[in-house]
Amino acid sequence: MVASTQASSDLCWRVIRQNNAFRTKQRAGRGRDRIVLSSEPKNLLNKSSFKYSAIVHDNSIGLELSEKGVVVSRNGSKDIVLPAKKVIGMRSRMARKGRKDLGAAIRMRAIRLQRLNVRKSRKSWKNDA
């Protein structure tokens, strides 16, 4: 879902902020405090915020884990499969082509996917499944 050319991304966010199919709440600690998360496909940090929302921004970048490596996907372009270490080094180039404010988020997501990939390659992970 991409923002309309007739409405600004800020207006789209204000409309979908409270009512969104991807929005989830999770309890934080013991009290009533709740964290609002998002399960959008291209949301890098899974936070329900305007900055990380892929629904309202046209040039969003998504990183997902596959058996061959990390799948880098952008709106309107073909998906690329790269090793996780290469994605960590390419974060500045991806941020320049996409959104400059997401450079650190791209790096954090790539490191997290690399750790998960290392865990999945261990024998103990394969025996449990």
Protein Blocks (a to p, Z undefined) as FASTA:
>chain_A
ZZdfkbcfklmmmmmmmmcfkbccddehjblbdcdddfbfklmnlpacfklpmklpmbbc
dddddfklccdddehiacddddfklmmmmmmmmmmmmcmklmmmmmmmmmmmmmmmmmmm
pmklmmmZZ
